[in-house]
Amino acid sequence: MGADGFREVSDGCRPCGHVKECLRTAASSPAGQKMKIERIEAMPSQGGGVAGFLSRWAELKAARNRSGH
């Protein structure tokens, strides 16, 4: 995890042909799902108003359902 809160690929992993698979596996792990939920909760609503709220709520609900919360 980088200083900006995003996942980063280490320099040792860049030449490997399995970088995408590793990142997908990490993102689908329980820790990755938890991180995605925290990111959605922290982000401001997109577009504002009721439509923005509902969009963020739906994304958060889907992420929680995928993680089993």
NORNORPE-V275770 format. One record per helix or strand of 2 or more residues. SS is the DSSP state (H for helix, E for strand). FROM is the first residue (numbers start at 1). LEN is the number of residues. If there is no record, write none. Layout:
BEGIN
ss:SS from:FROM len:LEN
ss:SS from:FROM len:LEN
END
This chain:
BEGIN
ss:H from:11 len:4
ss:H from:19 len:10
ss:H from:30 len:13
ss:H from:49 len:19
END
